[in-house]
Structure formats: C-alpha cells, structure tokens
Amino acid sequence: MAVAELAPSAPLDHASAPKRRYPLRKIAFFLILFASLGGVACYTGLPEWLSRQDQHAMETRDLKLKNRALEAQAERLEKQRQFARVPDQVIVLQPEQVAKVIKAVDDAIVLVTVFDSRGGRSGLGSGFVIDKSGLIATNFHVIANASKAEVTFHNGKKIAIKGCRAWDDRGDLAILELAEQPETMKVAKLAAEIPDSGAAVIAIGHPKGFQFSNTAGMVSALHETRQLPDPYRDAMSSADDHLWIQTTATITNGNSGGPLLNLEGEVVGINTWVAREANMGFAGSVQHLIALQKKLSPQAIKLADLTGPTEKADTISDSFDSQYKWFIEQLRRAKSDKELNDLIALRHPAREYAPQMLALAKKHPDAPVAWKGLLYTAQMLGSRGCPDECNATLREALALSEKQQRTVRERMPLILSLYECRLSAATDFLKRTVDSSTAEAELRALACYCLGNNLYESSNGDLKKADQAVAYLERVKQDFSGVVIPRLDNLAKIAELRAFEIKHLDIGRVAPDIEGDDADGVEFKLSDYRGKVVVLDFWVDWCPHCQAMYPLERRLVTKYKDKPFVILGVNGDQPGRMKRLIDRKAVTWRNWDDGPGGYIAEEWQVSGYPTLYVLDAKGVIRYKNLRGAELEAAVAELVAEAAGEKSAPTADDKSSWLKRAFGLDGEKSDRKSGK
C-alpha cells in the first residue's frame, strides 16, 4: 500500500486507462534488478526513514524550546539576583565558615525585649555582649521608649537590664548593663579594622521575632552620613562623618542592635537601618561603639529615668496640639477683634505648655529629652498669635539651644519653627544666626529667609517694617543663592516670590498692573480703571465657592453701574467656558481670559479660588479675600470715598491683622487645579 500510494506513475483516471499485462518473466527481471540495486530496500524503507526524520525534527524542536525556556529562566533568575542585590561573592561562602563563626559568638548574642511604663511589652531588638562585666551593645532606638528591659540568651536564660551606662541617641547606640552575668556568657570581639568593600559578613539577630537568625552577605560600600542620598541623609541625626556599612546580608525589624561579623567572628558593625525599597541594609561602624565604650558612666542609669522624660515630653506635646486645635476653633467663632485679643492673651495654649516643656529639658540636660524639649518649646512658642508674655520663655529656650552640639539637620527644624513667630526673642535669635561668622551657610540662609517672614508677621500693617522684611528675603538670593539646603534647594526662588508678595500684593501696596485679552480677544489693562474702586476676582467656574459668588457680584454690578466701581475677573477655565457664562448672563463683568495655569494668576501667586482683592480709586490694595456682607460693606465705603462723600478708615481699622494671621479672613476656597 505504501509503495502504491507513493508511486509517481499511478494513473489519474483508472476507468479510462488501458489495462497492461506484464509477463511474469518481466516482473521477475525487474524484481531482481531492484534487489540488486538496493531499490527494494530503499523503496520499502522510505516510510521508516521518514518516520526517523520526523522524530529527529521533533526532538530538535523540543531541544530548542527547552533551551529557550532555560535561557529565559536564567535571565529571570539573573534579574531577580540583581534586583535582590545578591552578589556572586555571597555564594562562595562555605556553610562550614558560617557555622564556625556563629558557634563562636552564639553565647554573646541576646534578644532585647523592652517594656513600657505600664509593664506591657513594647518592642524587641538585638544586642551582643561587649564586656565580661555584663555590658550589652544595641541601638538606642531599641530602648528609646522603654521603662524596663530584659535580654534572653541563646540557651533561654532571661536577665533583667539594670540600666544604661552610655548612649549616643544621634549615632543610635546604647550600652546597657545586665543585673547579673550568666556563667555561659561570652564576649563578642570588636574588630580593630573597618572591612573593605566586597568583604564577606554575617548578620545575626531576631528579624520579625525569628530568634537568633543569621544571614550572610558582603560589604557593598562604606558611606559617611554626608555621602548618603538626600532622603536618607535628611532623616539622620548622626554626625556628618558617622560611618555606615552597606551590606547585602539581609536585616529587618528585630535585627536592630545585632552584630555584623566578619569571617573571623569579630564585630565590624551594629545593624541599624534598612532602605526597604532598595533592599539594602546598613550597620553603624564598630569604631563608634568603641568610642562610646570609653565614655561609660560610673553607675547605670535606669531606663525609666533615661527615656521617661521623653515619654513625658511627647505627652505634653500631644496635649498642646489638642488644645491648639480648640483654640483656633474659638478664634473662628470670635465676633470682634477685642474677643480675638482676649482669647490670645488668656487662652493661647503655649502659655501653659511651653514652660512645662522647657522645665523638663532643663531638668535633664544630658538626656535625649534635652534637645527634644527645647525644639518642642520653640515650636509651641513659634505658633501663630503667641502672646508677648511668652517672650522670656522663648528667649531662654533659644539661648540653651545655642549651647547644644547639634548638626545642621537637627537645627533646621528649630529655625523653621520661628518662621511665623512675632516674639522679639525669635527675631533676635534669627538675626544672630544670619550675622554669625561661625554658623553654617545652610543655617544662615534658612535663618535669613525665616527672619524676613518673621519681620513681616510682626509688622502689623506697617509698610516700613514690611520693607525691612523684603530686604532680608531679597538677601537670600543675593548672599545665599549657591547654598544647597536639603528639601529646600529652591530657597532663593521661594524667598523671591515671598518678597514680591509682600512688596506688591500686600494691603497698602499699589497693585501691579495687569494686561491681557478679554473673552472677545480685546486687550485691556487694570490701570485703565484707575479712578474706580475695583473688585479683582480670580475665579474658575468649576469651583463651587466661585459659583456662590456670582449672584452677589451681579448685584454689585447693577447697584453701582453709575458709580466709580467695577468688577474685573481673571478667569482660569478652559477656553470657551467663560464665554458661554457671559453669553447666558451668568457673569456680567469683564474678565481676562487667563486660562489654566495662566501667567496673570502665576504673577499674583494665586494658590486657591476664589482669590479677591479690593482696590481703591488710586489702585491701592485695601482688602483681601472678603466675602458676603463684609465685601458689600467694603465696596460701599470705598465707593463713597471715591465719590468724595466721606473718608475711609486706615487699612488696619478695616481688616484685622489678627484674622489674616490666623487665616480667618474670608471663607473656604478651592486649591488651584487643572480641572
């Protein structure tokens, strides 16, 4: 059948083809001929040969597919290896090496369990014995909020912590003393040399509570604090030259305070923190622990005495925050300036809580709460509307802060806390910092910026004092434009914008001119309306607060159509939207078609809608962000003044600086948006 099917001479039409007879002699001849030539073997073996060829092709195809799959798998594994930063060097560590190191230090490693003031377990960390007298090294943050603590050795033996013999809260180190020394306790040897990049290391600790776990890796790099990327450097309180060992040995919560060991079993670092998104761990160099060991106090300080004041400081701070919210709410309900003044003089929470915080810092000058308490005190007294009677407390707190040895990053929050402070103690402190010949450039630049705003907050509408504020803000760009401040690398630009706002957009200033096209494409200027009272409204139709203003604004346009008065709008909507509002008479006043993110709103530093200015007939800004009845009264007063019917009171009489200071002038507004 196979031969017949594959024969090329098979007829196409069996019915019409003539039959041929082949004699047996001829058939025998052909069979003999085929056999002699191998034709029969070749011909009859063709199906088997084709089958082998098909099988070979299938095997080749399968092999290629398997190779491709293996290549893809290898590529995925390589990407995973690179992402996890597991270097080739880690793989060459022999299990025997790791086991030998771990066995040598087993009885020197401890689990640190801490308890709060109520006796409840509040956390855990790692540690290791550094002296036969029973001294334990760990991270300071492990015991930062502990009233008591205990350690557990590998054999399960639990021993209480007697107290703390030395600490460095900035470098995140602490040396604790055991209440007793177990017989099986071993002392971990501290390395004399810093490991090189690429050296094999082993981390031991209790990650996520998995006790006495170990991971192997290598030293990826060595960094001083000053060399860390901005987000990490900003979060550090350690000295700029504090050395960190970056490692691939996996560490996580619970590893804090545990040792990072070399293959000799020596401690080269103290596991401290991780960059989670990058899967990198960091250990403080053992050299800092060796230095701290030389500063041991003669007697152990109870943890409750060391960390208790910090807990109390946090409680005072929380109480202040709660009372300050209540205080602001009472200010919002005040119906007169007298009521506002009385509330500030008598009910500002800084009067009660700042002295408590300062007393706490003074009582514990060597404890971590000393700096924290001074910072909290400055932040309380730097809050808006702090009464003058708090001036002496702030002056004392700032004087004490100047005696503290702190880094630039630690001092920056203190300076920023005085940004809106109206007390003279803040002004004097900022001036000393700006003019200091020893203060770092970053602190001087930041103090110069804060001083400018500080002077403005204290000006109470006095334009001459406001001009002094502008001078310091402009000085930031002139003297400190090259200074880089973490998270404020555009400080010069920020100061420039603030100076423009005070110089041109404040009450009592002549408003800067505006030039642009209206809805019909006709160009016009703000100065074209000099001689008229102008309500300048920055608005967008998607803002419900802007929409709520339409009826009042239409009413004002109608009421004063024959008076020296006009409403001018600056619209930030998408093209065409304002024109449709005008066509259906929802908006009956002239507008500049500024569009989303327009240059007019940008120059006037509009950050929310609606933003309103009321200008008198001379183009002087007299009010900002008035609404409802207050806006109507202001317009009536200024129109009467423009018509010569009566004189208007001064700006201070018309708009309480207290309301402006606390953000109580006007109703809510929507932030700028791309809607």
Beta strands, then each sheet from edge to edge (+ up, - down):
strand 1: 109-115
strand 2: 121-131
strand 3: 135-138
strand 4: 148-153
strand 5: 158-168
strand 6: 173-178
strand 7: 200-205
strand 8: 213-224
strand 9: 243-247
strand 10: 259-261
strand 11: 267-275
strand 12: 280-285
strand 13: 515-517
strand 14: 523-525
strand 15: 533-539
strand 16: 565-571
strand 17: 590-593
strand 18: 608-609
strand 19: 611-615
strand 20: 621-624
strand 21: 670-671
sheet 1: 1+ 2- 3+ 6- 5+ 4- 1+
sheet 2: 7+ 8- 9+ 12- 11+ 10- 7+
sheet 3: 13+ 14-
sheet 4: 17+ 16+ 15+ 19- 20+
sheet 5: 18+ 21-
end
